[in-house]
């Protein structure tokens, strides 16, 4: 059988070329959980699920396209991607669209996008390229310059304000710097500087950001205001018990007690309906995804691919850890989605692009680098 002159077997082989089955199936399983939970969180709103399905289709197409690109080509885009993302962040600061009091978006007619999402990939790409060029001769000043390259976009994103995305960009850059071999003494010094800077940083924070931290320590101080999110989400997580209340049967969800239930707090919806057993399954899927990514990073043939794959993998871990900790009330509410599960096309596109990058690195690991 042929389609447009091509044998069906060749078309099928071409479609799956470069696709790493474990990564693909794990990410797809998480996305399927997200669609089921989104349907419940949206009270059976088919249009929202259809929108997420359309975003998933585009994200899978982007994953496949990136998986075909050799790492030698990816490395050429490191500096241009970083400069472009930085320029777009500056454009947001100067002329970005304000939504709900935050200037995070650029509007291009019918298209509106969030440039900070691009920096989640551009940042580790840039730093991996930077350390790759200094292979075998990395000095302390190289780490200092890498820190500067990281600090500028993080501050621009935090200023929007978008503390959650700033945290993820900072984590992506830190993982590259850590994997590049920064010494423990330097890390201890940086930790000391960070602790010393907490007091002046407190004064620079917005009122709502300070409230989030204070609410984390004692949500009951403002149960109907800044503490409402944490109180309701922890009630939902705890009420799920061992087996959960069943799909579409979450009372906290369907009585509209959980805020932002289809985005940042979708884990509360999932926990209430699927309980501890469902959470164990979800944690297992994330653990296997991270383990597969780290194994690809360990087998990568060059410093660039090793650093980039390791950082991308740890971004998945950071997403999941911060979101679950936020919903469970052990971390401040910073607006980080649950990876592959929360509603949102831009986040889904970024995450599956990361999966495609790991697939590319794994597929081309045996190529001789020149």
C-alpha atoms as one frame of an Amber mdcrd trajectory, in Angstrom:
protein
   0.000   0.000   0.000   1.272   3.469  -0.912   0.374   7.021   0.079   1.368
   9.802  -2.323   3.858   7.425  -3.956   5.538   6.336  -0.708   5.215   2.804
   0.737   3.183   2.776   3.945   5.984   0.920   5.739   8.492   3.669   4.917
   6.062   6.358   6.071   5.518   4.517   9.341   9.263   4.116   9.877   9.809
   7.793   9.099   7.103   8.826  11.575   8.715   6.985  14.493  12.304   7.788
  13.528  14.164   9.307  16.443  11.319   8.694  18.927  12.498   7.185  22.207
   9.679   4.846  23.249  10.127   5.040  27.063  10.228   8.849  27.088   7.307
   9.136  24.687   5.073   6.658  26.522   5.798   8.165  29.955   5.091  11.720
  28.789   1.966  10.586  26.944   0.707   8.725  30.025   1.117  11.899  32.107
  -0.683  13.937  29.437  -3.541  11.402  29.415  -3.864  11.723  33.200  -3.931
  15.473  32.697  -6.766  15.292  30.164  -8.877  13.066  32.438  -8.276  15.319
  35.451  -8.896  18.452  33.388 -12.278  17.086  32.295 -13.290  16.707  35.931
 -11.771  20.024  37.003 -13.653  21.776  34.184 -16.976  20.115  35.130 -17.113
  18.243  31.855 -16.246  21.269  29.720 -15.487  19.561  26.404 -14.221  22.752
  24.755 -11.427  23.163  27.326 -10.387  19.531  26.904 -10.490  19.975  23.120
  -8.273  23.047  23.448  -5.774  21.035  25.497  -5.897  18.226  22.932  -5.094
  20.718  20.175  -2.185  22.046  22.250  -1.022  18.469  22.844  -1.073  17.764
  19.102   1.092  20.833  18.432   3.430  19.908  21.286   3.860  16.372  19.919
   4.611  17.787  16.466   7.244  20.070  18.006   8.695  17.113  19.943   9.002
  15.053  16.754  10.577  17.935  14.819  13.151  18.661  17.543  13.976  14.947
  17.860  15.119  14.973  14.219  17.602  17.817  14.779  21.160  16.671  15.615
  22.782  18.176  18.727  25.454  19.663  16.432  22.708  21.810  14.952  21.160
  22.622  18.339  24.476  23.992  19.592  24.520  26.548  16.767  21.252  28.013
  18.039  22.481  28.475  21.615  23.670  32.076  21.413  20.956  33.301  18.967
  18.194  31.672  21.059  19.483  33.269  24.265  19.839  36.713  22.678  16.371
  36.480  21.104  14.750  35.361  24.358  16.513  38.148  26.259  15.410  40.719
  23.672  11.813  39.504  23.946  11.959  39.785  27.748  13.155  43.374  27.354
  10.288  43.979  24.916   7.858  42.648  27.528   9.304  45.020  30.127   8.892
  47.976  27.757   5.660  47.200  25.910   4.229  43.932  27.221   0.535  43.298
  27.652  -0.728  43.524  31.239  -2.991  40.654  32.340  -4.246  40.416  35.929
  -1.730  43.012  37.057   1.307  41.258  35.563   3.219  42.286  32.431   4.184
  38.900  31.008   2.793  38.721  27.485   3.634  40.011  24.022   0.716  40.468
  21.644   1.233  40.127  17.883  -2.271  40.635  16.541  -4.052  37.288  16.840
  -1.050  35.688  18.555  -0.174  36.233  22.205   2.755  34.449  23.804   4.871
  34.463  26.957   8.588  34.949  26.118   9.703  33.772  29.562   8.692  30.218
  28.547  11.274  30.361  25.766  13.983  31.167  28.300  13.387  27.845  30.079
  15.005  26.146  27.077  17.275  28.968  25.904  18.980  29.310  29.303  20.315
  25.739  29.690  21.093  25.675  25.960  23.228  28.807  26.293  25.076  27.717
  29.426  25.687  24.201  28.088  27.244  25.775  24.959  29.280  28.169  27.124
  30.827  25.427  29.255  31.275  23.149  26.244  33.559  25.767  24.656  35.654
  25.824  27.842  35.968  22.064  28.203  39.012  21.099  30.262  39.855  24.684
  31.282  36.883  25.875  33.337  37.900  28.447  35.943  36.110  30.256  38.727
  35.625  33.336  36.556  33.782  31.177  34.010  31.279  30.209  36.692  30.972
  33.879  37.657  30.179  34.891  34.077  27.706  32.006  33.794  26.016  33.309
  36.935  25.702  36.739  35.326  24.214  35.231  32.160  21.684  33.507  34.405
  20.918  36.436  36.712  19.890  38.952  34.024  16.905  37.032  32.566  15.877
  35.742  36.012  15.610  39.308  37.290  13.671  40.382  34.188  11.159  37.552
  34.663  10.846  38.171  38.413  10.156  41.840  37.690   7.091  41.055  35.527
   6.265  39.739  38.240   6.360  35.963  37.652   8.110  34.319  40.565   7.248
  30.785  39.463   8.781  31.092  36.005  11.773  32.986  37.411  12.355  30.067
  39.767  12.230  27.555  36.900  14.618  29.589  34.721  16.996  29.950  37.677
  16.816  26.214  38.353  17.506  25.381  34.690  20.646  27.526  34.709  21.789
  26.306  38.127  21.620  22.669  37.045  23.991  23.353  34.139  26.421  25.243
  36.411  26.268  22.443  39.004  26.797  19.666  36.443  29.684  21.624  34.903
  31.616  20.944  38.107  31.337  23.964  40.362  33.064  23.282  43.684  31.233
  22.674  46.934  33.126  25.522  48.598  31.796  27.928  45.976  28.274  26.560
  46.460  28.591  27.023  50.221  29.707  30.617  49.642  26.767  31.251  47.328
  24.395  29.777  49.908  25.811  32.118  52.538  25.382  35.115  50.220  21.813
  34.026  49.472  20.967  33.804  53.155  22.535  37.210  53.794  20.489  38.730
  50.969  17.129  37.461  52.250  16.481  40.548  54.344  17.013  43.101  51.527
  15.144  40.811  49.101  12.193  40.783  51.500  11.960  44.539  51.137  12.006
  44.269  47.332   9.198  41.726  47.172   5.639  42.659  46.220   3.055  42.589
  49.002   1.339  39.510  47.577   4.664  37.632  47.445   5.368  38.393  51.123
   1.840  37.271  51.997   2.420  33.957  50.252   5.485  33.229  52.378   3.803
  34.296  55.619   0.719  32.268  54.691   2.891  29.199  54.149   4.016  29.434
  57.772   0.453  29.839  59.070  -2.417  29.710  56.521  -5.015  30.175  59.266
  -4.001  33.818  59.742  -5.967  34.701  56.604  -8.250  31.736  55.794 -10.474
  33.674  53.382  -7.661  35.636  51.738  -4.065  34.657  51.068  -4.419  31.396
  53.032  -7.469  30.194  51.120  -5.565  28.422  48.327  -3.374  26.367  50.654
  -6.168  25.478  53.093  -8.549  24.258  50.384  -5.874  22.370  48.438  -4.606
  20.531  51.532  -8.186  19.618  52.475  -8.680  18.167  48.988  -5.407  16.221
  49.067  -6.160  14.776  52.511  -9.794  13.957  51.788  -8.824  11.651  48.940
  -7.665   9.026  51.424  -6.123   5.804  50.113  -8.259   5.120  47.049  -9.781
   8.543  46.358 -13.403   9.546  45.880 -13.492   8.440  42.267 -13.222  10.235
  38.946 -15.707  13.139  38.683 -16.683  12.663  42.349 -14.382  15.136  44.096
 -16.540  17.239  46.416 -13.939  19.971  46.981 -13.563  20.261  43.220 -17.198
  20.203  42.190 -18.358  22.470  44.976 -15.819  25.012  43.663 -13.650  25.212
  46.772 -10.374  24.650  44.879  -9.109  27.781  43.088  -7.180  27.562  39.798
  -8.194  23.906  39.727  -7.407  23.332  36.042  -3.931  24.945  36.135  -1.722
  25.402  39.201  -3.894  23.376  41.603  -4.871  20.487  39.362  -2.861  18.154
  41.614  -5.407  18.821  44.379  -8.196  17.691  42.036  -6.262  14.566  41.072
  -5.383  13.699  44.687  -8.978  14.036  45.869 -10.342  11.783  43.132  -7.575
   9.153  42.916  -6.162   9.208  46.453  -2.831   7.906  47.675  -2.760   5.067
  45.140  -3.182   7.533  42.283  -0.433   9.743  43.725   1.940   6.776  43.916
   1.254   6.041  40.235   1.859   9.695  39.334   5.112   9.829  41.328   6.251
   6.588  39.687   5.670   8.036  36.220   7.632  11.188  37.068  10.428   9.150
  38.650  10.735   6.910  35.599  10.732   9.948  33.300  13.524  11.615  35.279
  15.484   8.347  35.499  15.250   7.877  31.728  16.387  11.452  31.122  19.354
  11.117  33.474  20.398   7.852  31.802  20.391   9.665  28.447  22.475  12.462
  29.996  24.964   9.944  31.436  25.434   8.308  28.019  25.776  11.613  26.129
  29.102  11.847  24.253  29.992  15.537  24.670  29.962  18.102  27.487  27.275
  20.077  25.648  24.855  17.170  25.280  25.561  15.882  28.781  24.955  19.254
  30.452  21.939  20.091  28.314  20.261  16.694  28.798  20.898  16.757  32.535
  19.475  20.264  32.941  16.372  19.547  30.827  15.676  16.394  32.840  16.035
  18.184  36.165  13.629  20.882  34.966  10.926  18.185  34.829  11.797  17.235
  38.405  11.658  20.872  39.546   8.264  21.438  37.922   6.757  18.411  39.674
   8.443  18.966  43.047   7.510  22.651  43.304   3.912  22.149  42.173   3.227
  19.211  44.480   4.953  20.949  47.382   2.933  24.093  46.726  -0.391  22.232
  46.643   0.507  20.192  49.736   1.332  23.363  51.658   5.071  22.787  52.176
   6.216  25.382  49.620   4.955  28.906  48.838   2.362  29.340  46.101   4.464
  30.499  43.149   2.342  29.585  40.133   4.200  26.557  38.734   2.060  24.099
  36.700   2.158  20.326  37.156   4.219  19.109  34.170   2.249  17.482  31.331
  -0.906  17.553  33.502  -1.919  21.187  34.064  -3.938  23.052  31.441  -1.858
  25.389  29.264  -0.575  25.242  25.704   2.648  27.210  26.185   3.818  25.055
  29.087   2.930  21.859  27.226   4.880  23.018  24.169   7.948  23.816  26.294
   7.849  20.463  28.080   7.477  18.349  24.947  10.218  20.373  23.267  12.404
  19.280  26.188  11.386  15.663  25.553  12.326  16.102  21.890  15.744  17.448
  22.894  16.401  14.361  25.029  15.323  12.140  22.129  17.699  13.954  19.777
  20.622  13.567  22.173  19.889   9.866  22.650  19.443   9.209  18.940  22.705
  10.891  17.908  24.816   9.728  20.860  27.060   7.529  18.693  27.977  10.213
  16.203  31.634  11.222  16.267  31.992  14.860  17.313  34.465  17.032  15.432
